[in-house]
Amino acid sequence: SSTVAAQRTSGANFSMASEAAPLPFDKLLQLLKNYDRSPDGTIGGDEVSKLVQALDTKNFWTQARLQSLVEGFGLAEGRMKLESFARILYDGPEAAVYEVVRADLKKAMISPEWDDGSYAPILIRLAWHSSGTYCPVMGGGSNGATMRHAKEANDPENKYLEHAMALLEPIKAKHPWISYADLWILASYVALETTSGPRIKFTGGRTDAPAEKAVDPGRLPEPEHGLAEGMEVDDEGRLKGWENLAAHVRTIFGRMGFNDREAVALLCGGHVYGRCHPQAGSGYAGAWVENPTMFSNEYAADMVGDKWIAVTHDTVMPDGGQVPQEVRPAPGRRQYIDLSKYEGGDSGDEAEAAPRTVEAYPPGRYKCLSQWVNCREGPDVSSQILGRFLENQELSIVEIKVATEIRGLTERGGWVSIVNSAGKTLWERQGDLTASSLLGRYRAVGSSASVFSEASCAQSVGRLQVGDEFEVDHVVLPGPGGGAIMGRLKGQNAYVLIHSSEGLQCEQVVEGYNEKPRRPLKGQTGHQMMLVSDMVLLWDAAFRQHLEVFAEDEELLKTEFGEAFKKLTELGCSWSQGAA
C-alpha cells in the first residue's frame, strides 16, 4: 500500500522523524508509485491522517488541522492524489498544512471591487501595523493580534484595516486551528509573494491575546509628528520642523531594534504598496507609486529623481490649478505630491522604428516582456484601466488594432499595448492561437453572443444574455482568411460566437483575474504622493545614503526588505532574535 511505502521512506523524508538527508522529490514520488497498489494512484484520507498522527512527535495535529490538510490536497471522494501525498511527505506536513491556507489566501487576494484590484497592499499594512507596536519592555507586536480589540483598532493609524480583518474572517472560519496572529502574518507573506515581492519563510506558533493586552495608540509612526504649524517651507521645499519628524521615525524603528538601513528598507518596500484615502481612511490621499500592487524600487527612485511639492487640501498649484483630486488630502492634512508627474513632459523614451501593420502582429499567443502592462477597457490608450498583466504572463490576443500604438484585444477582455507609442515592444508573440488555450469557462459580454446549431454561423438558434456564464469544450478557430472564433457549449450540440468582426462577444473567465467581471479601477490618473514622514528619508543625510542605494538596486531592496519584514513580523515571538 501507499502507507507502507511512506513508512519505509519517512525516516529519510519526514523532518519530524529524522535528521537524515531527504530524497529528491521525484525519487520519493517514484518510490511511492512502486509500492502503490491502488487502481487510480490515490491514497485514502484515513490512511493519510493515521500516518501523519503516527509520525507526530510534537502534538501538532489536531482534528481541525488534519481536516484542512486532507481537504486542501486534492482529496476527491475520500482519496488523495499520490503526488499531493508525496508533497506532504517531502515538505513535511506542518509546512503542507500552511500551504493549504496559502492557497485560500491567494484566491482572496484579487478583487476588481477593491483598491487597484488587489487586497495585497492592505494585508501587508495589517501585518505591519500589527507588528509595529512591539516594545521590548511593554510588549505588543504580531504575537497576539490585539488589533482585534477596540482600544488598538481605534488607533487613528489603523483606520481602514477593518476591511483587511473582515476579508480574512472566512479563511479563519474554514481553518479554525490557525490563530488570527499567524493568519495575519501569513496573509502578508502571501501578498508579497503574489506581487513579485520577496518570498519569506513562515514560522507559525503565534497565539491570540485577550483585550487587556491591546496596545494604546502612539506606538506607530505619525506622518506629521513634530512639524511646525502652517505651510512654511525652507529653500529646499522642506516643511519647517522636519528634523523633529526624522527623529521621531528613527525613534519608532529604534525602539524595535532597527537601524537606519533597515528602517529605510522597510519604508521603501512597504510604501510601494497601496494608497491613502482622504475620507474613510487616514485623511491623506493617493498612492506612493504608479503601480501600487507590485513590488518595485519605484518609491525610492521617484523620491530621489522627481520634484516634490508640499500641498494641503486647498493649495494652488504653480500653474494656478487645484491639487489633483487623486492626491488631494482632506482639510487639515499636509503631504507632498510628485510635481514632475503633475507637470508631465517627455517620458525619456526614444521612439524606435517598429512595424505598424496588423500583418506584423497577427492574433496569437503572446508573452509579456515588461514588468507590468496596463489592460484598458478599450483600444484607445486613454480608456480606463481594468487591471494589469505581469512579466512572463501569457495570454491569447484575438484582435489587433494599429494607431499610435499596436493594441491587442485579450481573450479575457480588455486591450493591451503590444508595442507602445515609443516603439518599445511590450509583448512577444509565441505562436498562433490554440484551441486548447481557449477551452474553459466564458461569460457573455456582447450583444451579438448568438448561439448556432453549427460552427459555420449559418443558423442562429438563440442568443445569450450579457452576464450568462457557460463552459466550452471545443473551439473552432478562424481559417487563413479570417473569420469568427466559435465555442461548443459543453454537453450540447450548439456553438456560441466568442469573437467576430464585431469584437469580443464572450470573455474567457480566468482564475485570479475575472471570476467577477472586471470594472475600471479608480484613481488611475498617474499622480503620486508622499507623506511628510516619507520625505524625511530624502532630507536626513543618514537616511538618504541608504535611500539612494535602494533607488539604484531593486534586487538588493527586495532582499533587505524581506529580511527586515521577517524580523518585524517575528518581534515578540518565542523564536525571534532577542526574544525573552
C-alpha positions in Angstrom: 0.0 0.0 0.0 1.0 3.7 -0.3 1.1 3.9 3.5 3.6 1.1 3.8 5.8 2.9 1.2 5.5 6.1 3.1 6.5 4.4 6.4 9.5 2.9 4.6 10.6 6.3 3.3 9.5 8.5 6.2 12.8 8.1 8.1 14.6 9.9 5.1 11.9 12.4 4.3 9.9 13.4 7.4 11.7 16.2 9.2 9.7 15.3 12.3 11.1 11.7 12.3 14.7 12.0 11.2 17.7 14.2 10.6 18.7 12.1 7.5 19.2 13.8 4.2 15.9 13.8 2.3 15.3 12.0 -1.0 14.7 14.3 -4.1 11.0 14.8 -4.6 10.9 12.9 -7.9 12.6 9.8 -6.4 10.2 9.9 -3.4 7.2 10.1 -5.7 8.5 7.2 -7.8 9.1 5.1 -4.7 5.5 5.6 -3.6 4.3 4.7 -7.1 6.4 1.5 -7.0 4.7 0.4 -3.8 1.2 1.7 -4.7 -1.5 -0.9 -5.2 -4.4 1.4 -5.7 -6.2 1.3 -9.1 -6.1 5.1 -9.6 -2.9 6.3 -8.0 -4.5 7.7 -4.8 -4.3 7.1 -1.1 -7.3 7.2 1.3 -7.8 10.1 3.6 -8.0 7.9 6.6 -4.5 6.5 5.7 -3.1 10.0 5.4 -4.5 11.0 8.8 -3.2 7.9 10.5 0.3 8.2 9.1 0.6 11.9 9.9 -0.6 11.3 13.5 1.8 8.3 13.9 4.7 10.4 13.0 3.7 13.4 15.1 6.2 14.0 17.9 5.0 17.5 18.8 1.3 17.1 19.3 0.8 19.4 16.4 -2.0 17.5 14.7 -5.5 18.4 15.9 -8.6 17.2 14.1 -9.1 20.6 12.6 -5.5 20.7 11.2 -5.9 17.3 9.7 -9.2 18.3 8.0 -7.5 21.3 6.4 -4.6 19.2 5.2 -6.7 16.4 3.7 -9.3 18.7 2.1 -6.7 21.1 0.7 -4.5 18.5 -1.0 -6.5 17.1 -3.9 -8.9 14.9 -1.9 -11.7 13.6 -4.1 -14.4 11.1 -2.8 -12.3 10.2 0.2 -9.0 9.8 -1.6 -5.9 12.0 -2.2 -3.7 12.0 -5.3 -0.4 10.3 -4.7 1.6 13.3 -5.9 -0.2 15.5 -3.3 0.6 12.9 -0.6 4.3 12.9 -1.8 4.4 16.7 -1.5 3.2 16.4 2.1 5.9 13.9 2.9 8.6 15.9 1.1 7.8 19.3 2.6 6.7 18.0 6.0 3.0 18.1 6.9 3.3 21.2 9.0 4.6 23.2 6.0 2.0 21.5 3.9 -1.0 22.5 6.0 0.1 26.1 5.9 0.3 25.8 2.1 -3.4 24.9 2.1 -4.1 28.2 3.9 -1.8 30.0 1.4 -4.0 28.6 -1.5 -7.1 30.1 0.0 -5.3 33.4 0.7 -4.2 33.6 -3.0 -7.9 33.2 -4.1 -9.0 36.0 -1.9 -6.2 38.4 -3.0 -7.6 39.6 -6.3 -10.8 41.6 -6.4 -11.9 44.0 -9.1 -14.0 45.8 -6.4 -11.1 46.8 -4.2 -8.4 49.4 -4.5 -6.3 48.9 -7.7 -7.9 45.4 -8.0 -5.9 43.7 -5.2 -6.2 43.2 -1.4 -2.4 42.6 -1.2 -1.4 46.1 -0.1 -3.9 46.3 2.8 -2.9 42.8 4.0 0.7 43.9 4.1 -0.3 47.0 6.0 -2.3 44.9 8.5 0.7 42.8 9.3 2.9 45.9 9.5 0.7 47.7 12.0 0.0 44.6 14.0 3.8 44.0 14.3 4.9 47.7 14.6 3.6 48.1 18.1 6.3 46.0 19.6 8.3 47.3 22.6 10.8 45.1 24.4 9.7 46.5 27.7 5.9 46.8 27.3 5.1 44.0 24.8 3.0 44.3 21.7 3.8 43.0 18.2 2.4 40.4 16.0 2.1 37.7 18.7 -1.3 38.4 20.0 -3.3 40.0 17.1 -4.5 42.6 19.6 -5.8 44.9 16.9 -9.0 42.7 17.1 -9.8 44.7 20.2 -11.3 48.2 20.2 -8.5 50.0 22.0 -6.0 49.2 19.4 -8.3 49.0 16.4 -9.3 52.6 17.2 -5.8 54.0 16.9 -6.0 56.6 14.1 -3.1 55.0 12.3 -5.1 51.8 12.0 -8.1 53.3 10.1 -9.4 51.2 7.2 -7.7 48.0 8.4 -11.1 46.6 9.5 -11.5 45.7 5.8 -8.4 43.5 5.8 -9.5 41.8 9.0 -13.0 41.2 7.6 -11.5 39.7 4.4 -9.7 37.1 6.4 -12.7 36.0 8.5 -14.0 33.4 6.0 -10.5 31.8 5.8 -10.2 31.8 9.6 -13.7 30.1 9.8 -12.5 27.5 7.2 -9.3 26.8 9.2 -10.2 27.4 12.8 -7.0 25.9 14.1 -4.8 28.8 12.8 -4.6 31.8 15.2 -5.5 35.3 14.0 -1.9 36.3 14.8 -0.5 33.7 12.4 -3.1 34.2 9.8 -2.5 38.0 9.5 1.3 37.4 9.1 0.9 34.5 6.7 -1.5 36.7 4.6 1.1 39.4 4.3 3.8 36.9 3.2 1.4 35.6 0.5 0.6 39.1 -0.5 4.3 39.8 -1.1 4.9 36.6 -3.0 2.0 37.1 -5.4 3.1 40.7 -6.2 6.7 39.9 -7.1 8.0 40.7 -3.7 10.3 38.6 -1.5 9.3 35.1 -0.5 9.7 34.9 3.3 9.8 31.6 5.2 6.8 31.4 7.5 7.1 30.2 11.1 3.8 29.5 12.9 3.2 29.5 16.6 1.7 32.9 17.4 -1.2 33.0 19.8 -4.2 35.3 20.2 -4.2 37.6 23.2 -7.1 39.0 25.2 -8.4 42.6 25.2 -6.3 43.6 28.2 -3.2 43.1 26.1 -4.3 45.6 23.5 -1.8 48.4 22.9 -2.6 52.0 23.5 -2.3 54.4 20.5 1.0 56.1 20.0 3.5 53.4 19.1 3.1 53.6 15.3 4.8 56.4 13.2 2.8 59.6 12.9 3.1 61.2 9.5 3.3 64.8 10.7 4.8 64.4 14.2 6.8 67.4 15.4 6.1 69.6 12.3 5.6 73.3 12.8 2.1 74.6 12.1 1.3 76.0 8.7 2.9 75.5 5.3 6.2 77.4 5.7 9.0 75.7 3.8 12.7 76.3 3.6 14.7 77.0 0.5 14.7 73.2 -0.4 10.9 72.9 0.0 11.0 71.1 3.3 8.3 71.9 5.8 9.5 73.6 9.0 10.1 71.1 11.8 11.0 68.2 9.6 14.1 67.4 11.7 11.7 66.6 14.6 9.8 64.2 12.4 13.0 62.5 11.2 14.0 62.0 14.8 10.5 60.5 15.5 10.8 58.0 12.7 14.3 57.0 13.9 12.9 56.6 17.5 10.0 54.4 16.4 12.2 52.0 14.5 15.0 52.1 17.0 12.6 51.0 19.8 12.0 47.8 17.8 15.7 47.2 17.2 16.0 48.5 13.6 19.0 50.6 12.4 18.7 53.3 9.8 19.4 50.9 6.9 16.6 48.5 8.0 14.2 51.3 8.6 14.7 52.7 5.1 14.4 49.2 3.6 11.1 48.7 5.4 9.6 52.0 4.2 10.9 51.7 0.6 9.5 48.2 0.4 6.3 48.7 2.4 5.1 52.0 0.9 5.4 50.8 -2.7 2.1 49.2 -1.9 -1.4 50.7 -1.6 -2.9 54.1 -1.3 -4.2 56.5 1.2 -7.9 57.6 1.5 -8.9 61.1 2.4 -12.4 60.3 3.7 -12.8 57.0 5.3 -9.1 56.4 5.9 -6.1 58.5 7.2 -7.1 61.8 5.5 -4.1 61.6 3.2 -4.8 60.9 -0.5 -3.3 58.8 -3.3 -0.7 56.1 -4.0 3.0 56.4 -3.5 3.8 54.8 -6.9 2.2 54.3 -10.3 1.5 50.6 -9.8 0.7 50.1 -6.1 0.1 46.4 -6.3 3.5 45.3 -7.4 6.9 45.2 -5.7 9.5 47.6 -7.1 12.0 50.2 -6.0 9.9 53.0 -7.6 9.2 54.6 -4.2 12.9 55.2 -3.7 13.7 56.0 -7.3 11.0 58.6 -7.7 11.7 60.2 -4.3 15.3 60.7 -5.4 14.7 61.5 -9.0 11.5 63.6 -9.2 10.5 67.0 -7.9 8.1 67.2 -5.0 5.8 69.9 -3.6 4.1 70.3 -0.3 0.3 70.6 -0.5 -2.9 70.8 1.6 -6.5 70.4 0.6 -6.7 73.9 -0.9 -3.2 74.5 -2.2 -3.0 76.4 -5.5 -0.5 74.7 -7.8 2.3 76.7 -9.6 0.2 76.8 -12.8 -2.9 78.1 -10.9 -4.7 74.8 -10.9 -6.0 72.8 -7.9 -4.3 69.8 -6.4 -5.5 66.8 -8.5 -8.3 65.0 -6.8 -6.5 61.7 -6.6 -3.8 63.2 -4.4 -5.8 65.9 -2.6 -5.6 65.4 1.1 -8.5 66.1 3.5 -8.7 69.5 5.1 -6.1 69.8 7.8 -3.7 67.3 6.3 -0.3 68.0 4.7 1.5 65.8 2.2 3.8 66.0 -0.8 2.8 65.3 -4.4 5.0 64.5 -7.4 5.4 67.7 -9.2 7.3 66.0 -12.1 4.2 63.8 -12.8 1.9 66.8 -12.4 3.9 68.9 -15.0 4.1 66.0 -17.4 6.6 66.3 -20.2 8.9 63.9 -22.1 8.9 60.4 -20.7 12.5 59.9 -21.8 11.8 57.0 -24.1 13.2 57.4 -27.6 11.0 56.3 -30.5 12.1 53.2 -32.3 11.2 52.1 -35.8 8.6 49.4 -35.5 6.2 47.7 -37.9 2.9 49.5 -37.8 0.7 46.9 -39.6 -1.7 44.3 -38.5 0.2 41.7 -40.5 3.4 42.2 -38.4 1.5 41.3 -35.2 -1.3 38.8 -36.0 -3.5 37.4 -33.3 -1.9 34.6 -31.4 -0.3 33.6 -28.1 1.8 36.5 -26.6 4.1 36.7 -23.6 4.5 39.9 -21.5 8.1 41.3 -21.7 7.6 44.3 -19.4 7.5 44.2 -15.5 3.8 45.0 -15.9 1.4 46.3 -18.6 -2.0 48.0 -18.2 -5.1 46.3 -19.5 -7.6 49.0 -20.6 -11.3 49.0 -21.3 -11.0 49.9 -25.0 -8.4 50.2 -27.8 -8.0 53.9 -27.0 -4.9 54.3 -24.8 -6.7 56.8 -22.7 -9.6 54.4 -21.8 -9.9 53.3 -18.3 -7.7 50.7 -16.7 -9.3 47.3 -15.9 -6.2 45.5 -14.5 -2.6 44.7 -15.1 -0.6 41.8 -16.5 2.8 40.9 -15.2 6.2 39.9 -16.8 6.2 36.4 -18.4 2.5 36.1 -18.2 1.0 34.6 -21.4 -2.4 35.1 -22.9 -4.3 34.9 -26.2 -4.7 38.0 -28.4 -7.7 37.6 -30.6 -7.7 41.0 -32.4 -5.2 43.7 -33.4 -5.7 47.4 -33.9 -3.0 49.8 -35.1 -2.9 53.5 -34.4 -0.2 55.4 -32.4 0.3 52.1 -30.6 -0.2 48.5 -31.6 -3.1 47.3 -29.5 -4.3 43.8 -28.8 -7.7 42.5 -27.5 -7.2 39.8 -24.9 -9.4 36.6 -24.7 -10.4 37.7 -21.1 -11.5 41.2 -22.2 -9.6 44.4 -22.3 -6.9 45.8 -24.6 -3.1 45.9 -24.1 -0.3 47.7 -25.9 1.8 45.2 -27.7 4.1 48.0 -29.0 3.8 51.3 -27.3 4.0 54.8 -28.8 7.8 55.0 -28.3 8.2 51.8 -30.3 9.0 49.6 -27.3 7.8 46.0 -27.6 5.8 45.0 -24.5 4.6 41.6 -25.7 6.3 39.0 -27.7 4.4 36.6 -30.0 4.8 33.0 -29.0 2.8 31.4 -31.8 -0.7 31.0 -33.3 -3.9 30.8 -31.3 -4.5 27.4 -30.0 -7.9 25.8 -29.4 -6.7 24.2 -26.1 -5.8 27.6 -24.6 -9.3 28.8 -25.3 -11.2 26.0 -23.6 -13.0 26.6 -20.3 -15.5 28.9 -18.8 -16.8 32.0 -20.5 -19.1 35.0 -19.8 -21.3 36.7 -22.4 -20.3 40.4 -22.7 -21.6 41.5 -26.1 -24.9 42.0 -27.7 -24.1 39.6 -30.5 -23.4 36.5 -28.4 -25.5 34.3 -30.6 -25.9 30.5 -30.4 -25.8 28.4 -33.6 -26.6 24.9 -34.4 -23.3 24.6 -36.3 -19.9 26.2 -36.1 -20.5 27.9 -39.5 -22.8 30.6 -38.0 -25.3 29.5 -40.7 -28.4 29.1 -38.4 -28.9 31.0 -35.2 -30.9 29.1 -32.6 -30.7 31.7 -29.8 -28.8 34.4 -28.0 -27.1 34.6 -24.6 -27.8 37.4 -22.2 -25.0 39.6 -21.0 -23.6 38.1 -17.9 -24.5 34.5 -18.7 -21.7 32.1 -18.0 -21.1 28.7 -19.6 -18.4 26.1 -20.4 -16.8 25.5 -23.8 -15.4 22.0 -24.5 -14.4 22.5 -28.2 -13.1 25.6 -30.0 -13.2 26.4 -33.8 -10.5 28.9 -34.8 -10.6 31.2 -37.8 -9.1 30.0 -41.1 -6.2 31.7 -43.0 -8.7 34.2 -44.4 -10.0 35.2 -41.0 -13.4 34.6 -39.5 -15.0 34.0 -36.2 -13.9 32.1 -33.1 -16.7 29.7 -32.1 -17.0 27.6 -28.9 -19.2 24.5 -28.5 -21.4 24.6 -25.4 -20.3 21.8 -23.1 -22.6 18.8 -23.4 -24.6 20.4 -26.2 -24.6 20.2 -30.0 -24.6 24.0 -30.2 -21.9 26.7 -30.8 -21.6 30.2 -29.3 -19.9 33.2 -31.0 -16.9 34.1 -28.9 -15.2 36.7 -31.2 -16.1 38.2 -34.6 -15.5 41.3 -36.6 -17.9 43.0 -34.2 -15.5 42.4 -31.3 -15.4 40.1 -28.3 -18.8 38.7 -27.5 -17.8 36.3 -24.7 -14.8 36.7 -22.4 -12.9 33.8 -21.0 -13.1 33.5 -17.3 -9.6 33.2 -15.9 -8.9 32.2 -12.3 -7.3 35.0 -10.3 -8.3 37.7 -12.8 -12.0 37.9 -13.7 -14.1 35.4 -11.7 -16.1 38.5 -11.0 -16.5 40.8 -14.0 -13.7 43.4 -14.2 -14.6 47.0 -13.9 -12.5 50.2 -14.2 -10.1 50.8 -11.3 -10.4 54.1 -9.5 -7.6 56.6 -9.0 -5.5 55.6 -12.1 -4.5 59.1 -13.2 -0.8 58.5 -12.5 -0.4 61.2 -9.8 1.7 60.2 -6.8 2.1 61.3 -3.2 4.5 61.0 -0.3 3.7 61.5 3.4 6.0 64.0 5.1 7.3 61.1 7.1 8.4 59.6 3.8 10.1 62.7 2.6 12.5 62.8 5.7 14.3 59.8 4.1 15.3 62.2 1.4 16.2 65.1 3.7 18.0 63.4 6.5 21.6 62.7 5.4 21.9 59.4 7.2 18.6 58.1 5.8 19.4 59.4 2.3 22.6 57.4 1.8 20.5 54.2 2.1 17.6 55.6 0.0 20.0 56.3 -2.9 21.3 52.7 -2.8 17.8 51.2 -3.0 16.9 53.7 -5.7 19.5 52.1 -7.9 19.2 48.4 -7.0 15.7 46.8 -6.9 17.0 43.3 -6.2 19.0 44.5 -3.2 15.9 46.3 -1.9 13.9 43.1 -2.3 16.4 41.1 -0.3 16.9 43.6 2.5 13.2 44.4 2.8 12.3 40.7 3.0 14.8 40.3 5.8 13.6 43.4 7.7 9.9 42.5 7.2 10.5 39.0 8.6 12.3 40.5 11.6 9.4 43.0 12.1 6.7 40.3 12.0 8.5 38.0 14.4 9.3 40.6 17.1 8.0 39.2 20.4 7.7 35.7 19.2 9.5 32.9 21.2 11.8 32.0 18.3 12.7 35.6 17.2 16.1 37.3 17.9 16.2 38.9 21.3 13.0 37.1 22.5 12.7 36.9 26.2 
